[in-house]
């Protein structure tokens, strides 16, 4: 049994170490890209500033400049791929780099760079200007496609390739997803309609029973409230009287049985 447990532990240890390496490298690339500064040393300038603003130092500054020059803003997909590898390895899963998935990621990166370069030229990212939103790759695609397909055709062409490359690696179907969403929405509307019909059918017998019973007895005139006559009995108990209107005079009937006539 120890012979079976030992290889499993070693495999898990190797995957865990590899996962942390991918995670660390992904965080480093992401921080380098997010903290890009145009005044840092790079392959496009010969600057030697006293302090490097990039969180990755001089190496991070050169790496960020290279990624942005090649792919533009879509270069942020690179750390996402590294995080995906790290997550699978830390979950002790195997990482299979298949050819079609590699081609799909490359097409996704290229098509997104082309879409950015087609609609945006110069952008500002965290306060730092980027000369090209799609990088050199996007500019090359735009120069090639716009000459043959124009702006609308090039956009449609790149959008189709972007969607295909997006659903291919995870084997995700947009059609089945939309079909499931519409099916659940239709089921919700059906249940809501049935609930409304049930509530309506419950209210109809109650209305018929009320109509068959006929109107109830007519309510008489409202009774006037009792009020104190302002006198007390011999035992100190306050007397309560009721005012009775009888023609022009008003009679106060006392609680003790005696009364008097007075004008209001």
N, C-alpha and C positions, 0 to 999 in steps of 0.2 A: 504493500500500500504506500510505503514511503517513496518507492520508485515512481509511482504515479503522481504523487503530490508534488515531488520536487520539480519535475519539468513544468508543471502548471504554475508553480510559484515563480519559476524563472521567466516564463513567458509573460506573466503578469508584471513582473518587475521590469522587464525590457520594454513592454508597452507603456508602462507608467513613466519611465525615464524618457522615452521618445515623446510621449504626450506633453511632458513638462518642457522639453526642448522646443517643440512646435509652438506651445503656448507662449514661451518666453520670446521666441523669434517673432511671433505675430504681434505681441505687445510692443516690441522694439520697433518694428516696421510701422505700426499704427501711430505710435508716438512721434516717430520721425516725420511721417507724412502730415500729421496734424500740427506739428510745431515748425512747419516750413517757414523760412524767412528768406526774403530776397537778398538781404545783406550778408548772408552766410557764405562761406567759400563753397564753390561748386565747380562742375566741369565747364560751366559757361563763363566764369569770371576768374580773375586772378586776385581776389580780395584776401586780405589777411587781417581780419578785425581782431580787436583785443579780446572780445568775448563772443562766443558762438551762441546764438539764440536757440538753436535746435536742441531738443531734449536728448537726442541721440549723439550729440557732439559733432565733430567733423565728419565722422563716418555717416552718421545719420543725415547730416546736411547734404552730402554728396548722394546718398541713396535716395533721399526725397526728391532732389533735383532730377536725378536720372529717371525716376518713375514718372514724375510729372511731365518731363520732356518727351517721354515715349508714349504714355497713355493718357495724360491729363488727369482729370478728376476720377475717371474709372479705375485709376491705380489703387483706390481704396478697396477694391475687391480682392487685392492680393492678401492682406491680412485676414480677410474673411475666409479665404481658402485655408490658410494656416490654422485658424481657429477651428475649422471643421475637422482637420486632421487631428488636432489636439483633443477635441471632444471624443472622437471615435476611439483614440488610443487610451484615453483616460477611462473610458467605459469598457476597456479590455476587449475591444472589437478589432477585427482585422481591417487593414486599409489596403484596398485593392485599387491600384492606379490603372484603370483600364484606358484603352486607346480612345474609345469614343467619348469618354468623359473628359479626357484631356483636350480633345479637339473641340468639345462643346464649350469648355471654359475659355479656350482661346477665341472661339467665335463670339462668345458673350462679351469678352473684353474688347475685341476689335469693333463689333457692331455698336456697342455702347460708346466707344470713343468716336466712331463716325457720327453717331447721332448728336453727341455733344458738340463736335466740331462743325456740324452742319447748321446748328441753330445758335450757337454761342461762340464768339471769337475770343474775347478777353474777359476773364472773370476775376473776382476778388474772393479769396478763400481765407477766412479768419484774418481779414485785414491785409493780406498779402496778395499782390497781383500775380496772376498766372497768364503768361503770354498766349497760351492756347488751351482752351477747355478740353479738347480732345487729344492733345499732344500731336506728335509727328505722325502717329498711326492714323489718327482721325483725319488729319489734314491730307494725307495721301489717299485715303478712301474717298474723301469728299472731292478732291481734284479729279479722281478717276471716274466716279459715279455721276457727278453733276454734269460732266460733259456729255454723257450718253442718256441719262435718265432725267435730268433737270432736278429741281429741288423736291417736288412732290414724289417723283418716282424713286429718287435716292432715299427719301425718308421711308417710303413704303418697303423698299428692298431691305434696308437695315433693320426696320422694325420687325419684319417677318423672321429674319435670321436671329434677332435678339430673342423673340418668343420661343423659337425652336431650341435655341441653346439654353434658354432658361428652364424648359420643361424636360430636357433630355437627361441631365445628370441625376436628378432625384426621381426620374420616371413619374413625373406629375402631369396629369392630364387636365388641361383647362376646360375642355368640353365636358368631361365627366364631373368636374367640380361645379361648373355652372348648372349642369343638369341636376345634380344633387341639391344645390341651393334653390333652384326653381321648384323642384319637387317638394321640398320641405315647406316652401312658401305656399304652394298650392294646397298642401295638406293642412296648413294652419288656417287658410281661408275657408276650407271645407268644414273644419271643426268649428270655426267661429260661426259659419252660417247655420250649422246644425244646432248649436247652442242657442242662437237667436230664435230659430223656429220652435225649439222646445220651450223656451221662456214665453213665447207668444201663445203656444197651445195651452200653457198653464194659466195664462191670464184670461183666456176666453171663457172657460167654465165658471170662473168666479164672477165675471161680468154678467153672464146669463142668469146665475143664481140671484144676483142682486136685482136684476130686472124683473124676475118672476115673483120675488117677495113683495114688490110694490113699495110705494113710499111709506115711511114710518109715520107715527102720530105727529101731528103738528105741535110744535113747541109753543107753549104759552108765553105771555109777556114776561119779561124778566122781573124777578122779585126785587124789591128795594132792600137794601141792606139794613140791618139793625144798627141803631145808634143810641147812645146814652142820653137819658133825659136830664142828667146833671144832678140827680138827687140820690140819696141813700136811704136804706131802710133803718129800722130801729136797731138792728143787729150790726149795723155798719156795712152791710152788703150793698153795693151799688145797684140801683134799679136800672133796668134796660127797657126801653120803650120803642115802639114802632110808630112812625108817623103815617097816619092814614089821611089821605086827601079826600075830603067830602065837600065838594062845592067850594064856596069862597072861604070857609073856615077850615081849620086844620085841627084834628083831634089827636092828642097824644095819649095812647093807651099804655098805662104803666104796668110794670110787671106784677104789682100787688093787686091789680084788679081795679084800681081807681084811675081816673083820667081827668083831664081838663081840656077846655077849648081855648085856643089862642090863635091869633092872627100871625102868619109868618112875616 
